[in-house]
């Protein structure tokens, strides 16, 4: 067990005790985020306006004008021309999801939240990218699964390069973020081939992981295909979190025989949601510390 993992476990023991003593934890059930701790961050709404510090803008990449394909770009409040910033590139979960606890995912770029929670709106460019699919009118953002993988990959590469060039992104510090479908996409899209795999410095995967289930309904969900993608990871680190437990992901990765730089964090809440990053929790503090260490390495 790494030193960072020991700090995480100790932090959760203390936090769980505080929740229990506060009357928020029913015996035998994990607590709910919405009734345990209020958020200390509110994600900025997306606007059809030019990028500016502290603004989250809706944009369409060059070459996709006239289509419904779009992404969002947030410039941090401390953004100034000529300075270099690490880039958080986020992918959303599947749309149409709602559970008994009120957790919702609409599958949109506008609904992404991880990047803002982890950055607090400062020090990082935050880019939320779409999965791209064809429709009768041309092309649009796919709210479920991958759409056209080749087009999704092409939009990612073109948009990240454009943002790096125009807004001071550090091409050596591009971090992949994903929740649910987006977490699976870390390897499924982010490591799909050698070209796109070379883009990333590190990965943050929350709730699910490529290869854990062969029942997910897309081509290449089988473990043999997932292992091919995993081997493109190399020495780059991944922060892997899950509501409840990351055990299934840990078991899968151990079974592959691949030696990776993985940090596993169990989120002690029942919510299938990225909203833990909007609260001052041990998990968020650890994720932020992990990001800082990755960028300093």
N, C-alpha and C positions, 0 to 999 in steps of 0.2 A: 504494500500500500504506500502510495507516495505521500510526501509531506502535505501537499495541497489537499489530498483526499482526507487525511486525518483532520485537518482544520475544518473541512466541510462537515464531517461526521460530528465533531465536537460542537460545531455551531448549531447543527440541527438538534442535537440532544438538548442543548440549552433552550433553543427556540420552542421545541415541542413541549418542554416542561412549562414554559411560560404560557403557551396556548392552553395547555391542560389546566393549569392553575387559574387561568382567566375564565374558565367555564366554556371555552369555545370548542372543545374536542369531545365528541360523544364517544364513549367506549366502543371500540371495535370499528370505528369509522374515521377516515381521514378528514381533517377540517376543510372548510370551503374558503377560498380566497376572499370572496366578497363579504363574508361575515367575520373574518378574522383580523384583517388589517386593511385600512383604507389606502388607496394609491397615493403616492406623493408626486406622480407625474401624470400629465394629461397629453395624449398624443395630438400634435397639431393636425387640423383638418387639411385635406388636400385642396389646393386652389389652382384654377387655370390662370396662373399669373407667372411672370418671369421669375426665375430663381433669385433669391435674396437671403441674406443672413436671417435665420430663424423662420424661414418660410418653407413649406412643403409644396412643391409645384408638380402639376401633372404635365408630363412631357410625352412626345412621340419621337422615337428615334429616326434619324435621317435614313431615308429609304423606305420608311413605312408610312409616310404622309398619305393622307386620304384613306387610311384604314382605321379600324377601331382599336388597334394595338396601342398601348400606352404604358408608361411607368411613372413612378413618382421619385422626385429628387428633393432631399432636404439638405440645405446648407446650414451648418451649425451657427449658433449665435456668435461665435468667435471667428467666423470666416473672414479672411482678408485676402485680396489678390496677391499672388506671389508666394504664398505659404503652401506647404505640402500637408495634406491630410490623409490619414488612412481611410479606406473606403469599406463601409459595411454594405454588402449586397444581400438583400433578403428576398426569400420566396415564401409565399403564403401557403396555408393549409388548403385542403379541398373545400369548395363552397357547398352550401346546402347542409352543413353539419349543425346540429343542435342536440344537446343531451339533457338529461333530467335535471342537471344542476344549473341550467341556463347558459352553459358555454356555447358560443356561436362562432362559426367560421363562415364567411361569405366568399372566400376564395379570391378576393380582389387584392390588387396592389395597395389600394387605399386602406384596406383593413389590416395591413401589416403593423406590428407593434414592437417586435423584438429589438430592432435596431435603435429605436428611440429610447426604450427602457434601458438598454445596455450602455448607451452613450450619454443619456441625460440631456441630449440636445447640444452637446459641446464636443469639440475635438475630432469629430468624424464627419465625413460625407456619408449620408444614408440614402441608399438607392434601393428601391423596391421594384423588382423586375417581374414581367409576366411569363407564363407559359403561353405560347402562341399557337392558335389553331385557325384553320380555314373555316369560313362559313359562306353562305350564299352571297353575301355582300363583299366578300374578300377575305380579310383576316381580322381576328379579334383576340382578346385575352381569354384563355381557357380557365374556367373556374374549377374544373375537375381534371385531375391527372395532367398528363404532359402535353396534350395537343400534338403538334408536329415537332418531334424532338430536334430535328435538324434546324428548323426555323427558330425554335426556342433558344438553341445554342447560338445561332447566328445573331439573334437580337441581343443576347447577353454579351457576347464578345464585342460587338459594335458599340453598344451603349456604354459599357464599362470603359472602353478605350476613349470614347468621346468625352465622358465625364472626367476622366483622368486628365485629358488634354486641356479641357476648357475651364475646369474648376479646381485645379490644383490637387487632384488625387495622386496618391503615392502608388505607382504601379507595383511596387514591391510589398505593399501592405493592403492587399485586397482580401477581405475576410468574407467567407460564405456564411450566411445565417439562414436557418429554415425552421419552420414549425410544422409538424405533422407531415402532410404531403411535402412541404418544403424541406423538412428534415431528411426524408427519404431522398429528395432531390440532391442533397449534398453530394452523394455518391452517384446517384442515377444520372443526374445532369452534370454536376460539377466534375465528376470523374468519368464522364461518358466516353471520352477518347483523349488521346494525348494532347490535342490542341487546347481544349478547354481546361484540362487538368492542370496545365501549367500556369493558369491565371491566379491561383489561390495561394495565400500565405497560410491560412488555417481555416477551420470550419467550426461552427456552432450548430448542433443538431438538437432540437427540443421535440420530444414526443415522436417516437418511431425512428427506424433506421433501416437502410437498404439491406436486404438479405434476411432480416429477422422473420418475415412471413413470406411464404411462397404462394399465399392465397390472394395477395393483392392483385387486382384485375388489370394488369398491363404486361406486355411482352417483356421478357427479361427479368421477371420477378423471381425466377428460380435462383437458388443459391450458387449454382455454378456460374451463372452470368454475373451475379453480385460480387463474387470473388474476383472475377476478372477486373471489375471496376475498382474494388478495394485495393488491389495490388498497385494501382496508379497513385495511391495516397503517398507512398514513400515515407519520409521522415516527418511530414507535416502534422501538427497536432490537431486533435479534434476534442471539443468540449461536448459531451453527450449527456443530456439530462432527460428526465422522464417523470411525469407525475406518478407517485407511488414508488416505482422501482425501475432501475435500468438493468435488472438481472438478465432479462431475455436477450438484450443487446450484448451484454458482457459474455454470456454463454456462446452466442453466435460468433463473436469475434475471437474468443479463445479457440473455438472449434476450427477456425480457418488456419491456424498456425502462423498468421501474419503478426509480426511484431510491430505494434503501433504506439504512438504517443497519445494515448487516450486518457482523458479525465472524465470520470463518471460521477454524476451528481443526481441523487434521488430527491425529487421535490416532494415534500411531505404534505401535499394537498391533493384532493381528488379531481381537480379541474384539468380538463384537456384544453389548455389555453396558454398563450404566451404572457398572460397578464401578471405573472409573478415578477416579471422584469419591471413592472410599473410600481413596485412596492419595495420598501427598504427591508429586504429579507437576506438571510445568510447566503442563499443561492445567488442573488444578484450581486452581492459584494464579492463572492468568489468568482463569478463570471467576469466581472469587471477587472478583478486582479489578474485573472488568467489572460484576458485581452492585453492588459498592460505588459505582462511578462512575455507574451508572444511577440508583441511589437518591439520589445527591448532586446529580444534574442537575436 
